[in-house]
Amino acid sequence: MRSFPDDLARAQREWSATYRQLAERPGRTELRRRLYRLSTQVFFHPHWQQERPHPAEWRELRSGDAGERFGR
């Protein structure tokens, strides 16, 4: 298992929660804006500076495992 920085794991958890909220209440501008901001935080996080992540790394980050390791 890989280790992700706390702020990256937190941003991914917030992204997932915001995405679920937006699915329940489509068209909410504030949720779309929040999702966009969180997407850029996750995608352009310094953790990925050396090289872009492989699909397996994205899956692991998005899974519950990453959140549990960081006190989810």
N, CA, C, O and CB atoms as a CASP TS submission, in Angstrom:
PFRMAT TS
TARGET T0000
AUTHOR 0000-0000-0000
METHOD Language model
MODEL 1
PARENT N/A
ATOM      1  N   MET     1       0.825  -1.194   0.000  1.00  0.00           N
ATOM      2  CA  MET     1       0.000   0.000   0.000  1.00  0.00           C
ATOM      3  C   MET     1       0.867   1.255   0.000  1.00  0.00           C
ATOM      4  O   MET     1       1.881   1.327   0.695  1.00  0.00           O
ATOM      5  CB  MET     1      -0.938   0.000   1.207  1.00  0.00           C
ATOM      6  N   ARG     2       0.465   2.211  -0.767  1.00  0.00           N
ATOM      7  CA  ARG     2       1.204   3.466  -0.822  1.00  0.00           C
ATOM      8  C   ARG     2       0.778   4.372   0.317  1.00  0.00           C
ATOM      9  O   ARG     2      -0.299   4.223   0.895  1.00  0.00           O
ATOM     10  CB  ARG     2       0.991   4.166  -2.172  1.00  0.00           C
ATOM     11  N   SER     3       1.638   5.295   0.613  1.00  0.00           N
ATOM     12  CA  SER     3       1.324   6.282   1.627  1.00  0.00           C
ATOM     13  C   SER     3       1.074   7.626   0.936  1.00  0.00           C
ATOM     14  O   SER     3       1.914   8.107   0.176  1.00  0.00           O
ATOM     15  CB  SER     3       2.473   6.391   2.680  1.00  0.00           C
ATOM     16  N   PHE     4      -0.081   8.219   1.206  1.00  0.00           N
ATOM     17  CA  PHE     4      -0.418   9.514   0.624  1.00  0.00           C
ATOM     18  C   PHE     4      -0.357  10.574   1.710  1.00  0.00           C
ATOM     19  O   PHE     4      -0.668  10.290   2.866  1.00  0.00           O
ATOM     20  CB  PHE     4      -1.822   9.484  -0.039  1.00  0.00           C
ATOM     21  N   PRO     5       0.041  11.804   1.355  1.00  0.00           N
ATOM     22  CA  PRO     5       0.043  12.896   2.328  1.00  0.00           C
ATOM     23  C   PRO     5      -1.377  13.136   2.869  1.00  0.00           C
ATOM     24  O   PRO     5      -2.368  12.943   2.166  1.00  0.00           O
ATOM     25  CB  PRO     5       0.604  14.193   1.685  1.00  0.00           C
ATOM     26  N   ASP     6      -1.442  13.554   4.115  1.00  0.00           N
ATOM     27  CA  ASP     6      -2.736  13.794   4.765  1.00  0.00           C
ATOM     28  C   ASP     6      -3.626  14.743   3.974  1.00  0.00           C
ATOM     29  O   ASP     6      -4.814  14.481   3.789  1.00  0.00           O
ATOM     30  CB  ASP     6      -2.520  14.351   6.155  1.00  0.00           C
ATOM     31  N   ASP     7      -3.041  15.857   3.503  1.00  0.00           N
ATOM     32  CA  ASP     7      -3.872  16.842   2.800  1.00  0.00           C
ATOM     33  C   ASP     7      -4.386  16.314   1.464  1.00  0.00           C
ATOM     34  O   ASP     7      -5.474  16.693   1.031  1.00  0.00           O
ATOM     35  CB  ASP     7      -3.083  18.123   2.573  1.00  0.00           C
ATOM     36  N   LEU     8      -3.625  15.453   0.810  1.00  0.00           N
ATOM     37  CA  LEU     8      -4.081  14.854  -0.442  1.00  0.00           C
ATOM     38  C   LEU     8      -5.225  13.874  -0.178  1.00  0.00           C
ATOM     39  O   LEU     8      -6.226  13.887  -0.894  1.00  0.00           O
ATOM     40  CB  LEU     8      -2.913  14.139  -1.158  1.00  0.00           C
ATOM     41  N   ALA     9      -5.086  13.034   0.835  1.00  0.00           N
ATOM     42  CA  ALA     9      -6.148  12.083   1.187  1.00  0.00           C
ATOM     43  C   ALA     9      -7.410  12.832   1.625  1.00  0.00           C
ATOM     44  O   ALA     9      -8.523  12.433   1.282  1.00  0.00           O
ATOM     45  CB  ALA     9      -5.673  11.126   2.313  1.00  0.00           C
ATOM     46  N   ARG    10      -7.232  13.905   2.375  1.00  0.00           N
ATOM     47  CA  ARG    10      -8.376  14.705   2.833  1.00  0.00           C
ATOM     48  C   ARG    10      -9.099  15.352   1.654  1.00  0.00           C
ATOM     49  O   ARG    10     -10.329  15.333   1.587  1.00  0.00           O
ATOM     50  CB  ARG    10      -7.913  15.788   3.826  1.00  0.00           C
ATOM     51  N   ALA    11      -8.331  15.927   0.722  1.00  0.00           N
ATOM     52  CA  ALA    11      -8.939  16.565  -0.454  1.00  0.00           C
ATOM     53  C   ALA    11      -9.708  15.538  -1.276  1.00  0.00           C
ATOM     54  O   ALA    11     -10.775  15.846  -1.806  1.00  0.00           O
ATOM     55  CB  ALA    11      -7.860  17.246  -1.328  1.00  0.00           C
ATOM     56  N   GLN    12      -9.181  14.321  -1.388  1.00  0.00           N
ATOM     57  CA  GLN    12      -9.881  13.282  -2.136  1.00  0.00           C
ATOM     58  C   GLN    12     -11.177  12.884  -1.431  1.00  0.00           C
ATOM     59  O   GLN    12     -12.197  12.684  -2.091  1.00  0.00           O
ATOM     60  CB  GLN    12      -8.978  12.054  -2.318  1.00  0.00           C
ATOM     61  N   ARG    13     -11.155  12.766  -0.109  1.00  0.00           N
ATOM     62  CA  ARG    13     -12.388  12.440   0.634  1.00  0.00           C
ATOM     63  C   ARG    13     -13.429  13.543   0.458  1.00  0.00           C
ATOM     64  O   ARG    13     -14.612  13.259   0.273  1.00  0.00           O
ATOM     65  CB  ARG    13     -12.082  12.234   2.141  1.00  0.00           C
ATOM     66  N   GLU    14     -12.988  14.806   0.517  1.00  0.00           N
ATOM     67  CA  GLU    14     -13.907  15.926   0.321  1.00  0.00           C
ATOM     68  C   GLU    14     -14.444  15.938  -1.101  1.00  0.00           C
ATOM     69  O   GLU    14     -15.614  16.256  -1.316  1.00  0.00           O
ATOM     70  CB  GLU    14     -13.211  17.255   0.636  1.00  0.00           C
ATOM     71  N   TRP    15     -13.598  15.593  -2.085  1.00  0.00           N
ATOM     72  CA  TRP    15     -14.036  15.515  -3.476  1.00  0.00           C
ATOM     73  C   TRP    15     -15.154  14.483  -3.607  1.00  0.00           C
ATOM     74  O   TRP    15     -16.179  14.750  -4.235  1.00  0.00           O
ATOM     75  CB  TRP    15     -12.850  15.156  -4.408  1.00  0.00           C
ATOM     76  N   SER    16     -14.958  13.310  -3.018  1.00  0.00           N
ATOM     77  CA  SER    16     -15.960  12.242  -3.100  1.00  0.00           C
ATOM     78  C   SER    16     -17.267  12.658  -2.452  1.00  0.00           C
ATOM     79  O   SER    16     -18.341  12.402  -2.997  1.00  0.00           O
ATOM     80  CB  SER    16     -15.439  10.969  -2.440  1.00  0.00           C
ATOM     81  N   ALA    17     -17.187  13.298  -1.293  1.00  0.00           N
ATOM     82  CA  ALA    17     -18.395  13.749  -0.598  1.00  0.00           C
ATOM     83  C   ALA    17     -19.122  14.820  -1.413  1.00  0.00           C
ATOM     84  O   ALA    17     -20.348  14.793  -1.519  1.00  0.00           O
ATOM     85  CB  ALA    17     -18.040  14.295   0.802  1.00  0.00           C
ATOM     86  N   THR    18     -18.384  15.743  -1.979  1.00  0.00           N
ATOM     87  CA  THR    18     -18.984  16.800  -2.795  1.00  0.00           C
ATOM     88  C   THR    18     -19.616  16.218  -4.048  1.00  0.00           C
ATOM     89  O   THR    18     -20.696  16.643  -4.456  1.00  0.00           O
ATOM     90  CB  THR    18     -17.934  17.853  -3.175  1.00  0.00           C
ATOM     91  N   TYR    19     -18.954  15.255  -4.654  1.00  0.00           N
ATOM     92  CA  TYR    19     -19.498  14.602  -5.849  1.00  0.00           C
ATOM     93  C   TYR    19     -20.838  13.928  -5.529  1.00  0.00           C
ATOM     94  O   TYR    19     -21.791  14.036  -6.301  1.00  0.00           O
ATOM     95  CB  TYR    19     -18.492  13.562  -6.404  1.00  0.00           C
ATOM     96  N   ARG    20     -20.904  13.237  -4.397  1.00  0.00           N
ATOM     97  CA  ARG    20     -22.168  12.592  -3.989  1.00  0.00           C
ATOM     98  C   ARG    20     -23.261  13.633  -3.749  1.00  0.00           C
ATOM     99  O   ARG    20     -24.409  13.429  -4.144  1.00  0.00           O
ATOM    100  CB  ARG    20     -21.957  11.744  -2.709  1.00  0.00           C
ATOM    101  N   GLN    21     -22.912  14.741  -3.108  1.00  0.00           N
ATOM    102  CA  GLN    21     -23.894  15.803  -2.866  1.00  0.00           C
ATOM    103  C   GLN    21     -24.399  16.375  -4.182  1.00  0.00           C
ATOM    104  O   GLN    21     -25.593  16.632  -4.338  1.00  0.00           O
ATOM    105  CB  GLN    21     -23.282  16.921  -2.004  1.00  0.00           C
ATOM    106  N   LEU    22     -23.492  16.572  -5.120  1.00  0.00           N
ATOM    107  CA  LEU    22     -23.878  17.122  -6.418  1.00  0.00           C
ATOM    108  C   LEU    22     -24.773  16.141  -7.178  1.00  0.00           C
ATOM    109  O   LEU    22     -25.675  16.562  -7.901  1.00  0.00           O
ATOM    110  CB  LEU    22     -22.628  17.458  -7.250  1.00  0.00           C
ATOM    111  N   ALA    23     -24.531  14.848  -7.020  1.00  0.00           N
ATOM    112  CA  ALA    23     -25.379  13.842  -7.670  1.00  0.00           C
ATOM    113  C   ALA    23     -26.799  13.885  -7.093  1.00  0.00           C
ATOM    114  O   ALA    23     -27.775  13.665  -7.810  1.00  0.00           O
ATOM    115  CB  ALA    23     -24.771  12.425  -7.497  1.00  0.00           C
ATOM    116  N   GLU    24     -26.900  14.168  -5.800  1.00  0.00           N
ATOM    117  CA  GLU    24     -28.215  14.252  -5.157  1.00  0.00           C
ATOM    118  C   GLU    24     -28.931  15.558  -5.479  1.00  0.00           C
ATOM    119  O   GLU    24     -30.160  15.598  -5.544  1.00  0.00           O
ATOM    120  CB  GLU    24     -28.069  14.109  -3.652  1.00  0.00           C
ATOM    121  N   ARG    25     -28.159  16.628  -5.682  1.00  0.00           N
ATOM    122  CA  ARG    25     -28.728  17.951  -5.963  1.00  0.00           C
ATOM    123  C   ARG    25     -28.042  18.568  -7.174  1.00  0.00           C
ATOM    124  O   ARG    25     -27.260  19.508  -7.036  1.00  0.00           O
ATOM    125  CB  ARG    25     -28.589  18.883  -4.735  1.00  0.00           C
ATOM    126  N   PRO    26     -28.332  18.041  -8.360  1.00  0.00           N
ATOM    127  CA  PRO    26     -27.651  18.554  -9.559  1.00  0.00           C
ATOM    128  C   PRO    26     -27.946  20.033  -9.811  1.00  0.00           C
ATOM    129  O   PRO    26     -28.995  20.559  -9.440  1.00  0.00           O
ATOM    130  CB  PRO    26     -28.064  17.739 -10.779  1.00  0.00           C
ATOM    131  N   GLY    27     -26.990  20.669 -10.447  1.00  0.00           N
ATOM    132  CA  GLY    27     -27.186  22.060 -10.822  1.00  0.00           C
ATOM    133  C   GLY    27     -26.802  23.065  -9.754  1.00  0.00           C
ATOM    134  O   GLY    27     -26.966  24.268  -9.954  1.00  0.00           O
ATOM    135  N   ARG    28     -26.292  22.596  -8.619  1.00  0.00           N
ATOM    136  CA  ARG    28     -25.897  23.517  -7.549  1.00  0.00           C
ATOM    137  C   ARG    28     -24.537  24.122  -7.873  1.00  0.00           C
ATOM    138  O   ARG    28     -23.515  23.438  -7.845  1.00  0.00           O
ATOM    139  CB  ARG    28     -25.856  22.790  -6.175  1.00  0.00           C
ATOM    140  N   THR    29     -24.543  25.402  -8.178  1.00  0.00           N
ATOM    141  CA  THR    29     -23.325  26.091  -8.604  1.00  0.00           C
ATOM    142  C   THR    29     -22.226  25.999  -7.557  1.00  0.00           C
ATOM    143  O   THR    29     -21.069  25.758  -7.901  1.00  0.00           O
ATOM    144  CB  THR    29     -23.625  27.547  -8.905  1.00  0.00           C
ATOM    145  N   GLU    30     -22.565  26.185  -6.288  1.00  0.00           N
ATOM    146  CA  GLU    30     -21.528  26.177  -5.255  1.00  0.00           C
ATOM    147  C   GLU    30     -20.864  24.798  -5.155  1.00  0.00           C
ATOM    148  O   GLU    30     -19.667  24.703  -4.882  1.00  0.00           O
ATOM    149  CB  GLU    30     -22.128  26.579  -3.893  1.00  0.00           C
ATOM    150  N   LEU    31     -21.641  23.733  -5.375  1.00  0.00           N
ATOM    151  CA  LEU    31     -21.063  22.392  -5.330  1.00  0.00           C
ATOM    152  C   LEU    31     -20.181  22.133  -6.549  1.00  0.00           C
ATOM    153  O   LEU    31     -19.131  21.502  -6.426  1.00  0.00           O
ATOM    154  CB  LEU    31     -22.171  21.336  -5.248  1.00  0.00           C
ATOM    155  N   ARG    32     -20.590  22.609  -7.714  1.00  0.00           N
ATOM    156  CA  ARG    32     -19.767  22.448  -8.919  1.00  0.00           C
ATOM    157  C   ARG    32     -18.440  23.186  -8.757  1.00  0.00           C
ATOM    158  O   ARG    32     -17.387  22.670  -9.134  1.00  0.00           O
ATOM    159  CB  ARG    32     -20.522  22.968 -10.169  1.00  0.00           C
ATOM    160  N   ARG    33     -18.493  24.385  -8.200  1.00  0.00           N
ATOM    161  CA  ARG    33     -17.266  25.155  -7.990  1.00  0.00           C
ATOM    162  C   ARG    33     -16.346  24.470  -6.987  1.00  0.00           C
ATOM    163  O   ARG    33     -15.131  24.414  -7.178  1.00  0.00           O
ATOM    164  CB  ARG    33     -17.602  26.568  -7.509  1.00  0.00           C
ATOM    165  N   ARG    34     -16.938  23.951  -5.921  1.00  0.00           N
ATOM    166  CA  ARG    34     -16.146  23.237  -4.915  1.00  0.00           C
ATOM    167  C   ARG    34     -15.506  21.995  -5.526  1.00  0.00           C
ATOM    168  O   ARG    34     -14.337  21.709  -5.266  1.00  0.00           O
ATOM    169  CB  ARG    34     -17.025  22.845  -3.706  1.00  0.00           C
ATOM    170  N   LEU    35     -16.254  21.263  -6.330  1.00  0.00           N
ATOM    171  CA  LEU    35     -15.726  20.062  -6.976  1.00  0.00           C
ATOM    172  C   LEU    35     -14.557  20.422  -7.903  1.00  0.00           C
ATOM    173  O   LEU    35     -13.556  19.708  -7.958  1.00  0.00           O
ATOM    174  CB  LEU    35     -16.843  19.340  -7.770  1.00  0.00           C
ATOM    175  N   TYR    36     -14.696  21.514  -8.613  1.00  0.00           N
ATOM    176  CA  TYR    36     -13.625  21.968  -9.501  1.00  0.00           C
ATOM    177  C   TYR    36     -12.368  22.322  -8.703  1.00  0.00           C
ATOM    178  O   TYR    36     -11.265  21.919  -9.070  1.00  0.00           O
ATOM    179  CB  TYR    36     -14.092  23.182 -10.327  1.00  0.00           C
ATOM    180  N   ARG    37     -12.534  23.076  -7.614  1.00  0.00           N
ATOM    181  CA  ARG    37     -11.382  23.444  -6.780  1.00  0.00           C
ATOM    182  C   ARG    37     -10.695  22.203  -6.206  1.00  0.00           C
ATOM    183  O   ARG    37      -9.468  22.095  -6.224  1.00  0.00           O
ATOM    184  CB  ARG    37     -11.826  24.376  -5.637  1.00  0.00           C
ATOM    185  N   LEU    38     -11.496  21.277  -5.700  1.00  0.00           N
ATOM    186  CA  LEU    38     -10.929  20.055  -5.123  1.00  0.00           C
ATOM    187  C   LEU    38     -10.236  19.203  -6.184  1.00  0.00           C
ATOM    188  O   LEU    38      -9.211  18.578  -5.917  1.00  0.00           O
ATOM    189  CB  LEU    38     -12.024  19.239  -4.434  1.00  0.00           C
ATOM    190  N   SER    39     -10.803  19.186  -7.382  1.00  0.00           N
ATOM    191  CA  SER    39     -10.179  18.429  -8.475  1.00  0.00           C
ATOM    192  C   SER    39      -8.779  18.956  -8.762  1.00  0.00           C
ATOM    193  O   SER    39      -7.846  18.173  -8.943  1.00  0.00           O
ATOM    194  CB  SER    39     -11.044  18.501  -9.751  1.00  0.00           C
ATOM    195  N   THR    40      -8.627  20.267  -8.806  1.00  0.00           N
ATOM    196  CA  THR    40      -7.308  20.839  -9.074  1.00  0.00           C
ATOM    197  C   THR    40      -6.357  20.587  -7.907  1.00  0.00           C
ATOM    198  O   THR    40      -5.166  20.363  -8.124  1.00  0.00           O
ATOM    199  CB  THR    40      -7.423  22.344  -9.348  1.00  0.00           C
ATOM    200  N   GLN    41      -6.862  20.622  -6.671  1.00  0.00           N
ATOM    201  CA  GLN    41      -6.019  20.323  -5.504  1.00  0.00           C
ATOM    202  C   GLN    41      -5.472  18.907  -5.579  1.00  0.00           C
ATOM    203  O   GLN    41      -4.291  18.671  -5.324  1.00  0.00           O
ATOM    204  CB  GLN    41      -6.812  20.510  -4.200  1.00  0.00           C
ATOM    205  N   VAL    42      -6.334  17.973  -5.929  1.00  0.00           N
ATOM    206  CA  VAL    42      -5.917  16.569  -5.992  1.00  0.00           C
ATOM    207  C   VAL    42      -4.990  16.339  -7.183  1.00  0.00           C
ATOM    208  O   VAL    42      -3.927  15.738  -7.026  1.00  0.00           O
ATOM    209  CB  VAL    42      -7.146  15.642  -6.086  1.00  0.00           C
ATOM    210  N   PHE    43      -5.372  16.799  -8.352  1.00  0.00           N
ATOM    211  CA  PHE    43      -4.619  16.503  -9.565  1.00  0.00           C
ATOM    212  C   PHE    43      -3.251  17.180  -9.586  1.00  0.00           C
ATOM    213  O   PHE    43      -2.279  16.591 -10.059  1.00  0.00           O
ATOM    214  CB  PHE    43      -5.413  16.927 -10.775  1.00  0.00           C
ATOM    215  N   PHE    44      -3.165  18.404  -9.080  1.00  0.00           N
ATOM    216  CA  PHE    44      -1.916  19.154  -9.130  1.00  0.00           C
ATOM    217  C   PHE    44      -1.191  19.179  -7.783  1.00  0.00           C
ATOM    218  O   PHE    44      -0.358  20.055  -7.548  1.00  0.00           O
ATOM    219  CB  PHE    44      -2.187  20.568  -9.589  1.00  0.00           C
ATOM    220  N   HIS    45      -1.493  18.247  -6.914  1.00  0.00           N
ATOM    221  CA  HIS    45      -0.845  18.184  -5.602  1.00  0.00           C
ATOM    222  C   HIS    45       0.656  17.934  -5.776  1.00  0.00           C
ATOM    223  O   HIS    45       1.055  17.195  -6.676  1.00  0.00           O
ATOM    224  CB  HIS    45      -1.487  17.070  -4.724  1.00  0.00           C
ATOM    225  N   PRO    46       1.495  18.542  -4.924  1.00  0.00           N
ATOM    226  CA  PRO    46       2.947  18.344  -5.026  1.00  0.00           C
ATOM    227  C   PRO    46       3.385  16.876  -4.946  1.00  0.00           C
ATOM    228  O   PRO    46       4.459  16.521  -5.431  1.00  0.00           O
ATOM    229  CB  PRO    46       3.631  19.119  -3.937  1.00  0.00           C
ATOM    230  N   HIS    47       2.571  16.042  -4.345  1.00  0.00           N
ATOM    231  CA  HIS    47       2.899  14.615  -4.258  1.00  0.00           C
ATOM    232  C   HIS    47       3.103  14.007  -5.644  1.00  0.00           C
ATOM    233  O   HIS    47       3.890  13.076  -5.809  1.00  0.00           O
ATOM    234  CB  HIS    47       1.791  13.859  -3.513  1.00  0.00           C
ATOM    235  N   TRP    48       2.398  14.532  -6.626  1.00  0.00           N
ATOM    236  CA  TRP    48       2.488  14.003  -7.988  1.00  0.00           C
ATOM    237  C   TRP    48       3.551  14.730  -8.823  1.00  0.00           C
ATOM    238  O   TRP    48       3.634  14.496 -10.029  1.00  0.00           O
ATOM    239  CB  TRP    48       1.130  14.109  -8.676  1.00  0.00           C
ATOM    240  N   GLN    49       4.350  15.591  -8.226  1.00  0.00           N
ATOM    241  CA  GLN    49       5.286  16.405  -8.991  1.00  0.00           C
ATOM    242  C   GLN    49       6.335  15.598  -9.754  1.00  0.00           C
ATOM    243  O   GLN    49       6.681  15.953 -10.882  1.00  0.00           O
ATOM    244  CB  GLN    49       5.973  17.355  -8.075  1.00  0.00           C
ATOM    245  N   GLN    50       6.838  14.538  -9.169  1.00  0.00           N
ATOM    246  CA  GLN    50       7.891  13.763  -9.824  1.00  0.00           C
ATOM    247  C   GLN    50       7.382  13.093 -11.093  1.00  0.00           C
ATOM    248  O   GLN    50       8.031  13.160 -12.137  1.00  0.00           O
ATOM    249  CB  GLN    50       8.447  12.713  -8.870  1.00  0.00           C
ATOM    250  N   GLU    51       6.228  12.452 -11.006  1.00  0.00           N
ATOM    251  CA  GLU    51       5.619  11.849 -12.189  1.00  0.00           C
ATOM    252  C   GLU    51       4.126  11.699 -11.937  1.00  0.00           C
ATOM    253  O   GLU    51       3.680  11.576 -10.796  1.00  0.00           O
ATOM    254  CB  GLU    51       6.273  10.467 -12.526  1.00  0.00           C
ATOM    255  N   ARG    52       3.376  11.711 -13.012  1.00  0.00           N
ATOM    256  CA  ARG    52       1.925  11.581 -12.886  1.00  0.00           C
ATOM    257  C   ARG    52       1.602  10.186 -12.373  1.00  0.00           C
ATOM    258  O   ARG    52       2.315   9.229 -12.675  1.00  0.00           O
ATOM    259  CB  ARG    52       1.212  11.852 -14.247  1.00  0.00           C
ATOM    260  N   PRO    53       0.536  10.070 -11.604  1.00  0.00           N
ATOM    261  CA  PRO    53       0.191   8.768 -11.029  1.00  0.00           C
ATOM    262  C   PRO    53      -0.326   7.781 -12.072  1.00  0.00           C
ATOM    263  O   PRO    53      -0.895   8.164 -13.094  1.00  0.00           O
ATOM    264  CB  PRO    53      -0.847   8.945  -9.944  1.00  0.00           C
ATOM    265  N   HIS    54      -0.114   6.521 -11.787  1.00  0.00           N
ATOM    266  CA  HIS    54      -0.658   5.442 -12.612  1.00  0.00           C
ATOM    267  C   HIS    54      -2.107   5.212 -12.193  1.00  0.00           C
ATOM    268  O   HIS    54      -2.487   5.592 -11.085  1.00  0.00           O
ATOM    269  CB  HIS    54       0.191   4.125 -12.469  1.00  0.00           C
ATOM    270  N   PRO    55      -2.919   4.604 -13.042  1.00  0.00           N
ATOM    271  CA  PRO    55      -4.322   4.342 -12.691  1.00  0.00           C
ATOM    272  C   PRO    55      -4.485   3.604 -11.360  1.00  0.00           C
ATOM    273  O   PRO    55      -5.439   3.859 -10.624  1.00  0.00           O
ATOM    274  CB  PRO    55      -4.977   3.537 -13.789  1.00  0.00           C
ATOM    275  N   ALA    56      -3.569   2.699 -11.050  1.00  0.00           N
ATOM    276  CA  ALA    56      -3.667   1.967  -9.781  1.00  0.00           C
ATOM    277  C   ALA    56      -3.512   2.915  -8.587  1.00  0.00           C
ATOM    278  O   ALA    56      -4.151   2.721  -7.553  1.00  0.00           O
ATOM    279  CB  ALA    56      -2.595   0.855  -9.717  1.00  0.00           C
ATOM    280  N   GLU    57      -2.677   3.923  -8.728  1.00  0.00           N
ATOM    281  CA  GLU    57      -2.500   4.896  -7.641  1.00  0.00           C
ATOM    282  C   GLU    57      -3.767   5.730  -7.450  1.00  0.00           C
ATOM    283  O   GLU    57      -4.161   6.017  -6.319  1.00  0.00           O
ATOM    284  CB  GLU    57      -1.296   5.819  -7.932  1.00  0.00           C
ATOM    285  N   TRP    58      -4.406   6.119  -8.564  1.00  0.00           N
ATOM    286  CA  TRP    58      -5.661   6.865  -8.459  1.00  0.00           C
ATOM    287  C   TRP    58      -6.712   6.009  -7.762  1.00  0.00           C
ATOM    288  O   TRP    58      -7.435   6.494  -6.891  1.00  0.00           O
ATOM    289  CB  TRP    58      -6.161   7.306  -9.859  1.00  0.00           C
ATOM    290  N   ARG    59      -6.798   4.721  -8.150  1.00  0.00           N
ATOM    291  CA  ARG    59      -7.786   3.829  -7.526  1.00  0.00           C
ATOM    292  C   ARG    59      -7.540   3.718  -6.028  1.00  0.00           C
ATOM    293  O   ARG    59      -8.477   3.778  -5.231  1.00  0.00           O
ATOM    294  CB  ARG    59      -7.741   2.431  -8.173  1.00  0.00           C
ATOM    295  N   GLU    60      -6.289   3.557  -5.655  1.00  0.00           N
ATOM    296  CA  GLU    60      -5.977   3.421  -4.236  1.00  0.00           C
ATOM    297  C   GLU    60      -6.318   4.699  -3.468  1.00  0.00           C
ATOM    298  O   GLU    60      -6.860   4.642  -2.364  1.00  0.00           O
ATOM    299  CB  GLU    60      -4.499   3.074  -4.050  1.00  0.00           C
ATOM    300  N   LEU    61      -5.998   5.840  -4.054  1.00  0.00           N
ATOM    301  CA  LEU    61      -6.320   7.110  -3.402  1.00  0.00           C
ATOM    302  C   LEU    61      -7.831   7.254  -3.225  1.00  0.00           C
ATOM    303  O   LEU    61      -8.302   7.705  -2.182  1.00  0.00           O
ATOM    304  CB  LEU    61      -5.760   8.295  -4.217  1.00  0.00           C
ATOM    305  N   ARG    62      -8.581   6.868  -4.251  1.00  0.00           N
ATOM    306  CA  ARG    62     -10.039   7.015  -4.205  1.00  0.00           C
ATOM    307  C   ARG    62     -10.726   5.964  -3.348  1.00  0.00           C
ATOM    308  O   ARG    62     -11.874   6.147  -2.940  1.00  0.00           O
ATOM    309  CB  ARG    62     -10.596   6.957  -5.593  1.00  0.00           C
ATOM    310  N   SER    63     -10.041   4.876  -3.075  1.00  0.00           N
ATOM    311  CA  SER    63     -10.653   3.816  -2.274  1.00  0.00           C
ATOM    312  C   SER    63     -10.724   4.251  -0.807  1.00  0.00           C
ATOM    313  O   SER    63     -10.088   5.224  -0.402  1.00  0.00           O
ATOM    314  CB  SER    63      -9.852   2.489  -2.412  1.00  0.00           C
ATOM    315  N   GLY    64     -11.484   3.536  -0.050  1.00  0.00           N
ATOM    316  CA  GLY    64     -11.586   3.830   1.378  1.00  0.00           C
ATOM    317  C   GLY    64     -10.308   3.558   2.126  1.00  0.00           C
ATOM    318  O   GLY    64     -10.121   4.091   3.220  1.00  0.00           O
ATOM    319  N   ASP    65      -9.410   2.742   1.577  1.00  0.00           N
ATOM    320  CA  ASP    65      -8.170   2.400   2.260  1.00  0.00           C
ATOM    321  C   ASP    65      -7.328   3.625   2.562  1.00  0.00           C
ATOM    322  O   ASP    65      -6.787   3.756   3.660  1.00  0.00           O
ATOM    323  CB  ASP    65      -7.372   1.425   1.432  1.00  0.00           C
ATOM    324  N   ALA    66      -7.216   4.514   1.603  1.00  0.00           N
ATOM    325  CA  ALA    66      -6.388   5.708   1.805  1.00  0.00           C
ATOM    326  C   ALA    66      -6.970   6.550   2.924  1.00  0.00           C
ATOM    327  O   ALA    66      -6.228   7.090   3.745  1.00  0.00           O
ATOM    328  CB  ALA    66      -6.282   6.539   0.504  1.00  0.00           C
ATOM    329  N   GLY    67      -8.281   6.668   2.966  1.00  0.00           N
ATOM    330  CA  GLY    67      -8.918   7.470   4.011  1.00  0.00           C
ATOM    331  C   GLY    67      -8.788   6.857   5.380  1.00  0.00           C
ATOM    332  O   GLY    67      -8.624   7.577   6.365  1.00  0.00           O
ATOM    333  N   GLU    68      -8.859   5.530   5.467  1.00  0.00           N
ATOM    334  CA  GLU    68      -8.743   4.869   6.757  1.00  0.00           C
ATOM    335  C   GLU    68      -7.343   5.028   7.339  1.00  0.00           C
ATOM    336  O   GLU    68      -7.178   5.140   8.553  1.00  0.00           O
ATOM    337  CB  GLU    68      -9.090   3.395   6.626  1.00  0.00           C
ATOM    338  N   ARG    69      -6.353   5.038   6.481  1.00  0.00           N
ATOM    339  CA  ARG    69      -4.983   5.204   6.971  1.00  0.00           C
ATOM    340  C   ARG    69      -4.784   6.599   7.551  1.00  0.00           C
ATOM    341  O   ARG    69      -3.881   6.804   8.362  1.00  0.00           O
ATOM    342  CB  ARG    69      -3.970   4.951   5.841  1.00  0.00           C
ATOM    343  N   PHE    70      -5.591   7.537   7.159  1.00  0.00           N
ATOM    344  CA  PHE    70      -5.398   8.917   7.616  1.00  0.00           C
ATOM    345  C   PHE    70      -6.539   9.400   8.491  1.00  0.00           C
ATOM    346  O   PHE    70      -6.892  10.579   8.469  1.00  0.00           O
ATOM    347  CB  PHE    70      -5.246   9.842   6.431  1.00  0.00           C
ATOM    348  N   GLY    71      -7.114   8.490   9.259  1.00  0.00           N
ATOM    349  CA  GLY    71      -8.111   8.889  10.246  1.00  0.00           C
ATOM    350  C   GLY    71      -9.439   9.287   9.673  1.00  0.00           C
ATOM    351  O   GLY    71     -10.088  10.188  10.205  1.00  0.00           O
ATOM    352  N   ARG    72      -9.858   8.668   8.636  1.00  0.00           N
ATOM    353  CA  ARG    72     -11.142   8.972   7.996  1.00  0.00           C
ATOM    354  C   ARG    72     -12.282   8.714   8.933  1.00  0.00           C
ATOM    355  O   ARG    72     -13.440   8.915   8.566  1.00  0.00           O
ATOM    356  CB  ARG    72     -11.324   8.157   6.732  1.00  0.00           C
TER
END
